[in-house]
Amino acid sequence: MINSHSVLARLRQLVTLDEEGAENALPLCRLCLEEILSRLKESADRDDPRIAQAAAGLAYYRTIIREAADSDGTTSFKAGDVTVTRTPAAMIEFACVVRDEAILQAAELFEDCGFVFRQVDV
């Protein structure tokens, strides 16, 4: 059965978390799983692994947003002659791609909430 711990396991494949970080991320995983479950069709298999992946993608995105808000700007790492620089905007953009891809993979499990029917007068 998919639960917040299975979402956390998927999240740990996306981001490195120590034990304290994992413990802090567990409520976020629970919240994201509940959000994904609330969007499922009644006929959807609630044990489909794509549900955990979609919730983990959403949790990853929210984790990166939180980190970007807490940081003071650009993150750099230098090893010898090589310097790697990550900006919060680039990290958020990548997190959006991860989130959207995970949700897209599970799209057939969700209710279609984007359809609106309006009467047309002739």
Rosetta constraint file for C-alpha pairs under 8 A:
AtomPair CA 1 CA 46 HARMONIC 7.73 0.50
AtomPair CA 1 CA 47 HARMONIC 5.50 0.50
AtomPair CA 2 CA 6 HARMONIC 5.90 0.50
AtomPair CA 2 CA 7 HARMONIC 7.45 0.50
AtomPair CA 2 CA 46 HARMONIC 7.36 0.50
AtomPair CA 2 CA 47 HARMONIC 5.76 0.50
AtomPair CA 2 CA 48 HARMONIC 7.98 0.50
AtomPair CA 2 CA 49 HARMONIC 7.56 0.50
AtomPair CA 2 CA 51 HARMONIC 7.77 0.50
AtomPair CA 2 CA 52 HARMONIC 6.45 0.50
AtomPair CA 3 CA 7 HARMONIC 6.50 0.50
AtomPair CA 3 CA 30 HARMONIC 7.40 0.50
AtomPair CA 3 CA 33 HARMONIC 7.42 0.50
AtomPair CA 3 CA 52 HARMONIC 7.80 0.50
AtomPair CA 4 CA 8 HARMONIC 6.08 0.50
AtomPair CA 4 CA 26 HARMONIC 6.51 0.50
AtomPair CA 4 CA 27 HARMONIC 7.81 0.50
AtomPair CA 4 CA 29 HARMONIC 5.35 0.50
AtomPair CA 4 CA 30 HARMONIC 4.71 0.50
AtomPair CA 4 CA 33 HARMONIC 6.66 0.50
AtomPair CA 5 CA 9 HARMONIC 6.19 0.50
AtomPair CA 5 CA 26 HARMONIC 7.09 0.50
AtomPair CA 5 CA 29 HARMONIC 7.70 0.50
AtomPair CA 6 CA 10 HARMONIC 6.43 0.50
AtomPair CA 6 CA 52 HARMONIC 6.57 0.50
AtomPair CA 7 CA 11 HARMONIC 6.12 0.50
AtomPair CA 7 CA 29 HARMONIC 5.92 0.50
AtomPair CA 7 CA 30 HARMONIC 7.85 0.50
AtomPair CA 7 CA 33 HARMONIC 7.28 0.50
AtomPair CA 7 CA 52 HARMONIC 5.00 0.50
AtomPair CA 7 CA 53 HARMONIC 6.85 0.50
AtomPair CA 7 CA 55 HARMONIC 6.32 0.50
AtomPair CA 7 CA 56 HARMONIC 5.28 0.50
AtomPair CA 8 CA 12 HARMONIC 6.10 0.50
AtomPair CA 8 CA 22 HARMONIC 7.22 0.50
AtomPair CA 8 CA 25 HARMONIC 7.30 0.50
AtomPair CA 8 CA 26 HARMONIC 6.36 0.50
AtomPair CA 8 CA 29 HARMONIC 6.01 0.50
AtomPair CA 8 CA 56 HARMONIC 6.85 0.50
AtomPair CA 9 CA 13 HARMONIC 6.75 0.50
AtomPair CA 10 CA 14 HARMONIC 6.99 0.50
AtomPair CA 10 CA 52 HARMONIC 7.12 0.50
AtomPair CA 10 CA 53 HARMONIC 6.36 0.50
AtomPair CA 10 CA 56 HARMONIC 5.80 0.50
AtomPair CA 11 CA 15 HARMONIC 6.30 0.50
AtomPair CA 11 CA 56 HARMONIC 4.92 0.50
AtomPair CA 11 CA 57 HARMONIC 7.18 0.50
AtomPair CA 11 CA 59 HARMONIC 7.10 0.50
AtomPair CA 11 CA 60 HARMONIC 6.36 0.50
AtomPair CA 12 CA 16 HARMONIC 5.82 0.50
AtomPair CA 12 CA 17 HARMONIC 6.25 0.50
AtomPair CA 12 CA 22 HARMONIC 7.91 0.50
AtomPair CA 14 CA 60 HARMONIC 7.15 0.50
AtomPair CA 15 CA 60 HARMONIC 7.49 0.50
AtomPair CA 17 CA 21 HARMONIC 5.07 0.50
AtomPair CA 17 CA 22 HARMONIC 5.53 0.50
AtomPair CA 18 CA 22 HARMONIC 6.05 0.50
AtomPair CA 19 CA 23 HARMONIC 6.13 0.50
AtomPair CA 20 CA 24 HARMONIC 6.19 0.50
AtomPair CA 21 CA 25 HARMONIC 6.06 0.50
AtomPair CA 22 CA 26 HARMONIC 6.19 0.50
AtomPair CA 24 CA 28 HARMONIC 7.84 0.50
AtomPair CA 25 CA 29 HARMONIC 6.23 0.50
AtomPair CA 26 CA 30 HARMONIC 6.24 0.50
AtomPair CA 27 CA 31 HARMONIC 6.19 0.50
AtomPair CA 28 CA 32 HARMONIC 6.12 0.50
AtomPair CA 28 CA 59 HARMONIC 6.32 0.50
AtomPair CA 29 CA 33 HARMONIC 6.03 0.50
AtomPair CA 29 CA 55 HARMONIC 6.93 0.50
AtomPair CA 29 CA 56 HARMONIC 6.82 0.50
AtomPair CA 29 CA 59 HARMONIC 5.87 0.50
AtomPair CA 30 CA 34 HARMONIC 6.19 0.50
AtomPair CA 31 CA 35 HARMONIC 6.28 0.50
AtomPair CA 32 CA 36 HARMONIC 6.22 0.50
AtomPair CA 32 CA 55 HARMONIC 5.16 0.50
AtomPair CA 32 CA 56 HARMONIC 7.44 0.50
AtomPair CA 32 CA 58 HARMONIC 6.30 0.50
AtomPair CA 32 CA 59 HARMONIC 5.98 0.50
AtomPair CA 33 CA 37 HARMONIC 6.01 0.50
AtomPair CA 33 CA 51 HARMONIC 7.70 0.50
AtomPair CA 33 CA 52 HARMONIC 7.07 0.50
AtomPair CA 33 CA 55 HARMONIC 4.97 0.50
AtomPair CA 33 CA 56 HARMONIC 7.90 0.50
AtomPair CA 34 CA 38 HARMONIC 6.08 0.50
AtomPair CA 35 CA 39 HARMONIC 6.76 0.50
AtomPair CA 35 CA 55 HARMONIC 7.88 0.50
AtomPair CA 36 CA 40 HARMONIC 6.81 0.50
AtomPair CA 36 CA 51 HARMONIC 6.99 0.50
AtomPair CA 36 CA 54 HARMONIC 7.18 0.50
AtomPair CA 36 CA 55 HARMONIC 6.09 0.50
AtomPair CA 37 CA 46 HARMONIC 7.83 0.50
AtomPair CA 37 CA 51 HARMONIC 7.63 0.50
AtomPair CA 39 CA 110 HARMONIC 5.39 0.50
AtomPair CA 39 CA 111 HARMONIC 5.87 0.50
AtomPair CA 40 CA 44 HARMONIC 6.28 0.50
AtomPair CA 40 CA 109 HARMONIC 5.61 0.50
AtomPair CA 40 CA 110 HARMONIC 4.24 0.50
AtomPair CA 40 CA 111 HARMONIC 5.64 0.50
AtomPair CA 41 CA 109 HARMONIC 5.93 0.50
AtomPair CA 41 CA 110 HARMONIC 5.23 0.50
AtomPair CA 41 CA 111 HARMONIC 4.97 0.50
AtomPair CA 44 CA 109 HARMONIC 5.45 0.50
AtomPair CA 44 CA 110 HARMONIC 7.77 0.50
AtomPair CA 45 CA 109 HARMONIC 7.90 0.50
AtomPair CA 46 CA 51 HARMONIC 7.39 0.50
AtomPair CA 47 CA 51 HARMONIC 7.49 0.50
AtomPair CA 48 CA 52 HARMONIC 7.69 0.50
AtomPair CA 49 CA 53 HARMONIC 6.45 0.50
AtomPair CA 50 CA 54 HARMONIC 5.98 0.50
AtomPair CA 50 CA 102 HARMONIC 7.42 0.50
AtomPair CA 50 CA 105 HARMONIC 6.76 0.50
AtomPair CA 50 CA 106 HARMONIC 5.40 0.50
AtomPair CA 51 CA 55 HARMONIC 6.19 0.50
AtomPair CA 51 CA 106 HARMONIC 6.57 0.50
AtomPair CA 52 CA 56 HARMONIC 6.03 0.50
AtomPair CA 53 CA 57 HARMONIC 6.07 0.50
AtomPair CA 53 CA 102 HARMONIC 5.92 0.50
AtomPair CA 53 CA 103 HARMONIC 7.86 0.50
AtomPair CA 54 CA 58 HARMONIC 6.25 0.50
AtomPair CA 54 CA 99 HARMONIC 6.93 0.50
AtomPair CA 54 CA 102 HARMONIC 4.64 0.50
AtomPair CA 54 CA 103 HARMONIC 4.81 0.50
AtomPair CA 54 CA 105 HARMONIC 7.80 0.50
AtomPair CA 54 CA 106 HARMONIC 6.81 0.50
AtomPair CA 55 CA 59 HARMONIC 6.09 0.50
AtomPair CA 56 CA 60 HARMONIC 5.94 0.50
AtomPair CA 56 CA 99 HARMONIC 7.95 0.50
AtomPair CA 57 CA 61 HARMONIC 6.25 0.50
AtomPair CA 57 CA 95 HARMONIC 7.82 0.50
AtomPair CA 57 CA 98 HARMONIC 5.87 0.50
AtomPair CA 57 CA 99 HARMONIC 4.19 0.50
AtomPair CA 57 CA 100 HARMONIC 7.59 0.50
AtomPair CA 57 CA 102 HARMONIC 5.75 0.50
AtomPair CA 57 CA 103 HARMONIC 7.43 0.50
AtomPair CA 58 CA 62 HARMONIC 6.29 0.50
AtomPair CA 58 CA 99 HARMONIC 5.25 0.50
AtomPair CA 59 CA 63 HARMONIC 6.01 0.50
AtomPair CA 60 CA 64 HARMONIC 6.22 0.50
AtomPair CA 60 CA 95 HARMONIC 6.62 0.50
AtomPair CA 60 CA 98 HARMONIC 7.95 0.50
AtomPair CA 60 CA 99 HARMONIC 7.24 0.50
AtomPair CA 61 CA 65 HARMONIC 6.23 0.50
AtomPair CA 61 CA 92 HARMONIC 7.13 0.50
AtomPair CA 61 CA 95 HARMONIC 4.85 0.50
AtomPair CA 61 CA 96 HARMONIC 6.22 0.50
AtomPair CA 61 CA 98 HARMONIC 7.61 0.50
AtomPair CA 61 CA 99 HARMONIC 6.16 0.50
AtomPair CA 62 CA 66 HARMONIC 6.15 0.50
AtomPair CA 63 CA 67 HARMONIC 6.17 0.50
AtomPair CA 64 CA 68 HARMONIC 6.00 0.50
AtomPair CA 64 CA 91 HARMONIC 6.90 0.50
AtomPair CA 64 CA 92 HARMONIC 6.24 0.50
AtomPair CA 64 CA 95 HARMONIC 6.76 0.50
AtomPair CA 65 CA 69 HARMONIC 6.18 0.50
AtomPair CA 65 CA 92 HARMONIC 6.48 0.50
AtomPair CA 66 CA 70 HARMONIC 6.19 0.50
AtomPair CA 67 CA 71 HARMONIC 6.01 0.50
AtomPair CA 68 CA 72 HARMONIC 7.90 0.50
AtomPair CA 68 CA 73 HARMONIC 7.56 0.50
AtomPair CA 68 CA 88 HARMONIC 5.28 0.50
AtomPair CA 68 CA 92 HARMONIC 7.75 0.50
AtomPair CA 73 CA 87 HARMONIC 6.61 0.50
AtomPair CA 73 CA 88 HARMONIC 6.51 0.50
AtomPair CA 74 CA 85 HARMONIC 6.82 0.50
AtomPair CA 74 CA 86 HARMONIC 5.85 0.50
AtomPair CA 74 CA 87 HARMONIC 4.55 0.50
AtomPair CA 74 CA 88 HARMONIC 6.48 0.50
AtomPair CA 75 CA 85 HARMONIC 5.68 0.50
AtomPair CA 75 CA 86 HARMONIC 5.14 0.50
AtomPair CA 75 CA 87 HARMONIC 6.21 0.50
AtomPair CA 75 CA 88 HARMONIC 7.97 0.50
AtomPair CA 76 CA 83 HARMONIC 6.90 0.50
AtomPair CA 76 CA 84 HARMONIC 5.59 0.50
AtomPair CA 76 CA 85 HARMONIC 4.34 0.50
AtomPair CA 76 CA 86 HARMONIC 6.31 0.50
AtomPair CA 77 CA 83 HARMONIC 5.64 0.50
AtomPair CA 77 CA 84 HARMONIC 5.15 0.50
AtomPair CA 77 CA 85 HARMONIC 6.46 0.50
AtomPair CA 78 CA 82 HARMONIC 5.73 0.50
AtomPair CA 78 CA 83 HARMONIC 4.28 0.50
AtomPair CA 78 CA 84 HARMONIC 6.32 0.50
AtomPair CA 79 CA 83 HARMONIC 6.40 0.50
AtomPair CA 86 CA 90 HARMONIC 6.61 0.50
AtomPair CA 86 CA 91 HARMONIC 6.87 0.50
AtomPair CA 87 CA 91 HARMONIC 6.36 0.50
AtomPair CA 88 CA 92 HARMONIC 6.08 0.50
AtomPair CA 89 CA 93 HARMONIC 6.09 0.50
AtomPair CA 90 CA 94 HARMONIC 6.22 0.50
AtomPair CA 91 CA 95 HARMONIC 6.16 0.50
AtomPair CA 92 CA 96 HARMONIC 6.11 0.50
AtomPair CA 93 CA 97 HARMONIC 6.49 0.50
AtomPair CA 94 CA 98 HARMONIC 6.35 0.50
AtomPair CA 95 CA 99 HARMONIC 6.06 0.50
AtomPair CA 96 CA 100 HARMONIC 5.92 0.50
AtomPair CA 97 CA 101 HARMONIC 5.97 0.50
AtomPair CA 98 CA 102 HARMONIC 6.21 0.50
AtomPair CA 99 CA 103 HARMONIC 6.21 0.50
AtomPair CA 100 CA 104 HARMONIC 5.89 0.50
AtomPair CA 101 CA 105 HARMONIC 6.20 0.50
AtomPair CA 102 CA 106 HARMONIC 6.77 0.50
AtomPair CA 103 CA 107 HARMONIC 6.03 0.50
AtomPair CA 106 CA 110 HARMONIC 7.23 0.50
